[in-house]
């Protein structure tokens, strides 16, 4: 399990660096400021006025502690289906990660599913309970992670849980819904020895991402 924990920081770091670079270029070209509201919308999404349902294009969205957030920015090498990933308990890795554009601090959401995409039945639901995470004999089927600034919240921390349903995988476009409880360590920069455990609740999660069949390495 220790090797698998290297997967999420790698995708998060890549997206954070990409967002920071993109944001710097945007600020140099456009000095227009905008006010962020608690409910965020994506230009890549359309909402039906008659049914109230949201149609995703290529994004991840969820409510983080009740606040809706939309993640649409993709860096390089962030959406994969790797059929031979040695650190995965199954040898398979479905990975999707996106960052929130225009955020004051880096915000990234990532989904990792350690299952065979080709053999996956639709629909299928994966659940991970706190007991699964605390057991050394059980490998998690799916992980969620959320980065806000310098804090990374992970579902595989003690007490975490995940429920994720894959509703479609047509043409390697994977989509579905998710929810969970994620935990992270908040470090007081003025006192690095003061580490506080924090948690977030993720609800109403949706994702739709085009996967690329390639090696993560």
C-alpha positions as CSV (number, residue, x, y, z in Angstrom):
1,X,0.0,0.0,0.0
2,X,2.9,2.4,0.6
3,X,3.9,2.4,-3.0
4,X,0.4,3.2,-4.1
5,X,0.4,6.4,-2.0
6,X,3.0,7.8,-4.4
7,X,0.3,7.9,-7.1
8,X,-1.9,10.7,-5.8
9,X,0.9,13.2,-4.8
10,X,2.4,12.8,-8.3
11,X,-0.8,13.7,-10.1
12,X,-1.6,16.5,-7.7
13,X,1.9,18.0,-8.0
14,X,1.6,18.0,-11.8
15,X,-1.7,19.7,-11.8
16,X,-0.7,22.3,-9.2
17,X,2.4,23.2,-11.2
18,X,0.4,23.4,-14.4
19,X,-2.3,25.6,-12.8
20,X,0.3,27.9,-11.3
21,X,2.0,28.3,-14.6
22,X,-1.3,28.9,-16.5
23,X,-2.4,31.4,-13.9
24,X,0.8,33.4,-14.1
25,X,0.4,33.6,-17.9
26,X,-3.2,34.6,-17.6
27,X,-2.5,37.3,-15.0
28,X,0.1,38.8,-17.3
29,X,-2.3,39.0,-20.2
30,X,-5.5,40.0,-18.4
31,X,-5.7,42.1,-15.3
32,X,-9.4,41.8,-15.0
33,X,-10.5,40.5,-11.5
34,X,-13.5,38.5,-10.6
35,X,-15.3,37.7,-7.4
36,X,-15.6,34.1,-6.5
37,X,-18.9,32.9,-5.1
38,X,-19.6,29.9,-3.0
39,X,-21.4,28.2,-5.9
40,X,-19.0,27.8,-8.9
41,X,-20.1,27.1,-12.5
42,X,-18.2,25.8,-15.4
43,X,-18.3,27.0,-19.0
44,X,-18.0,23.4,-20.0
45,X,-21.3,22.4,-18.4
46,X,-24.9,22.9,-19.4
47,X,-27.8,22.8,-17.1
48,X,-31.3,21.8,-18.1
49,X,-33.9,24.2,-16.9
50,X,-36.8,21.7,-17.2
51,X,-35.3,18.8,-15.2
52,X,-32.6,20.6,-13.2
53,X,-30.1,18.0,-14.2
54,X,-26.5,18.9,-15.1
55,X,-24.8,17.5,-18.2
56,X,-21.0,17.2,-17.8
57,X,-18.6,17.6,-20.7
58,X,-15.0,17.0,-19.4
59,X,-14.9,17.8,-15.7
60,X,-15.1,16.7,-12.1
61,X,-17.6,18.5,-9.7
62,X,-18.6,18.0,-6.1
63,X,-19.8,19.7,-3.0
64,X,-16.9,20.1,-0.5
65,X,-18.4,20.6,2.9
66,X,-21.6,21.8,1.2
67,X,-19.9,24.2,-1.3
68,X,-20.1,23.3,-4.9
69,X,-16.8,23.2,-6.7
70,X,-16.1,22.5,-10.4
71,X,-12.7,21.2,-11.6
72,X,-12.1,21.6,-15.4
73,X,-8.4,22.2,-15.9
74,X,-6.3,19.3,-17.1
75,X,-2.5,19.2,-17.0
76,X,-0.5,16.8,-19.0
77,X,-0.5,13.1,-18.2
78,X,-3.4,13.3,-15.8
79,X,-6.1,11.0,-17.3
80,X,-5.0,7.5,-17.9
81,X,-5.9,3.9,-18.1
82,X,-2.7,2.0,-17.3
83,X,-3.0,-1.8,-17.7
84,X,0.4,-2.6,-16.1
85,X,1.0,-0.3,-13.2
86,X,3.2,-2.2,-10.7
87,X,2.2,-0.2,-7.6
88,X,-1.5,-1.1,-8.1
89,X,-2.8,-4.1,-6.1
90,X,-4.5,-5.3,-9.3
91,X,-1.9,-4.1,-11.8
92,X,-4.6,-1.7,-13.3
93,X,-5.0,2.0,-12.7
94,X,-7.8,4.3,-13.9
95,X,-6.8,7.8,-13.0
96,X,-8.5,11.2,-13.5
97,X,-7.5,14.5,-12.0
98,X,-8.5,18.1,-12.6
99,X,-7.8,21.4,-11.1
100,X,-10.1,24.4,-10.4
101,X,-9.4,27.3,-12.8
102,X,-9.1,30.7,-11.3
103,X,-8.7,29.6,-7.7
104,X,-6.7,31.8,-5.4
105,X,-4.9,28.8,-4.0
106,X,-4.4,25.5,-5.9
107,X,-7.4,23.3,-5.8
108,X,-7.2,19.8,-7.3
109,X,-9.5,16.8,-7.2
110,X,-8.3,13.3,-8.2
111,X,-10.0,9.9,-8.6
112,X,-8.0,6.6,-8.7
113,X,-9.8,3.3,-9.4
114,X,-7.7,0.2,-9.2
115,X,-9.8,-2.0,-11.5
116,X,-9.8,-3.4,-15.0
117,X,-11.6,-0.9,-17.3
118,X,-12.3,-3.5,-20.0
119,X,-13.8,-6.1,-17.6
120,X,-15.8,-3.5,-15.7
121,X,-19.6,-4.0,-15.8
122,X,-21.8,-1.0,-16.1
123,X,-23.1,0.3,-13.8
124,X,-20.9,-0.8,-11.0
125,X,-20.4,0.7,-7.5
126,X,-17.3,0.5,-5.4
127,X,-17.4,1.2,-1.7
128,X,-14.5,1.6,0.8
129,X,-15.3,1.7,4.5
130,X,-13.1,2.8,7.4
131,X,-12.7,-0.9,8.3
132,X,-11.3,-1.6,4.8
133,X,-8.8,1.2,5.1
134,X,-7.6,0.2,8.6
135,X,-7.2,-3.5,7.6
136,X,-3.8,-4.3,6.2
137,X,-5.2,-7.3,4.3
138,X,-7.6,-5.3,2.1
139,X,-6.6,-3.2,-0.8
140,X,-8.8,-0.2,-1.5
141,X,-10.6,-0.3,-4.9
142,X,-10.9,3.5,-5.2
143,X,-9.3,6.6,-3.8
144,X,-10.4,10.2,-3.7
145,X,-8.1,13.1,-3.0
146,X,-8.7,16.8,-2.7
147,X,-5.9,19.4,-2.5
148,X,-6.6,22.9,-1.1
149,X,-3.5,25.1,-0.9
150,X,-0.9,23.1,1.0
151,X,-3.3,20.5,2.5
152,X,-4.0,17.2,0.8
153,X,-7.2,15.4,2.0
154,X,-7.2,11.6,1.3
155,X,-9.9,9.0,1.5
156,X,-7.4,6.3,2.5
157,X,-6.6,8.0,5.8
158,X,-7.9,6.3,8.9
159,X,-11.7,7.0,9.2
160,X,-12.1,7.8,5.5
161,X,-14.7,6.3,3.3
162,X,-15.7,6.3,-0.4
163,X,-18.7,5.3,-2.5
164,X,-18.2,5.6,-6.3
165,X,-20.5,4.4,-9.1
166,X,-19.3,4.2,-12.7
167,X,-22.3,4.7,-15.0
168,X,-20.6,4.7,-18.4
169,X,-17.2,3.9,-20.1
170,X,-18.1,4.3,-23.8
171,X,-15.1,5.0,-25.9
172,X,-13.0,5.2,-22.8
173,X,-15.0,8.2,-21.6
174,X,-15.5,7.3,-17.9
175,X,-18.3,8.9,-16.0
176,X,-20.2,8.5,-12.8
177,X,-20.9,9.7,-9.3
178,X,-19.1,9.7,-5.9
179,X,-19.1,10.8,-2.3
180,X,-16.9,10.2,0.7
181,X,-15.1,11.4,3.8
182,X,-11.5,12.6,3.4
183,X,-8.9,13.4,6.0
184,X,-5.8,15.6,5.9
185,X,-3.1,17.0,8.2
186,X,-3.1,20.8,8.5
187,X,0.4,22.1,9.4
188,X,0.7,25.4,11.2
189,X,3.6,27.1,9.3
190,X,4.4,29.3,12.4
191,X,4.7,26.1,14.4
192,X,5.5,23.1,12.2
193,X,5.2,20.7,15.1
194,X,1.6,21.6,15.6
195,X,-0.2,19.3,13.2
196,X,-4.0,19.1,13.3
197,X,-6.1,16.4,11.7
198,X,-8.9,17.9,9.6
199,X,-11.7,16.3,7.5
200,X,-14.0,17.2,4.7
201,X,-17.2,15.7,3.5
202,X,-17.7,15.2,-0.2
203,X,-21.2,14.9,-1.6
204,X,-23.0,15.1,-5.0
205,X,-19.8,14.2,-6.8
206,X,-20.0,13.8,-10.6
207,X,-17.2,13.1,-13.1
208,X,-16.9,12.6,-16.9
209,X,-13.3,12.3,-18.2
210,X,-11.8,11.1,-21.4
211,X,-9.1,8.5,-20.6
212,X,-5.9,7.8,-22.5
213,X,-4.5,4.3,-22.6
214,X,-0.9,4.9,-21.7
215,X,1.6,4.1,-19.0
216,X,1.6,6.5,-16.0
217,X,5.4,6.2,-15.7
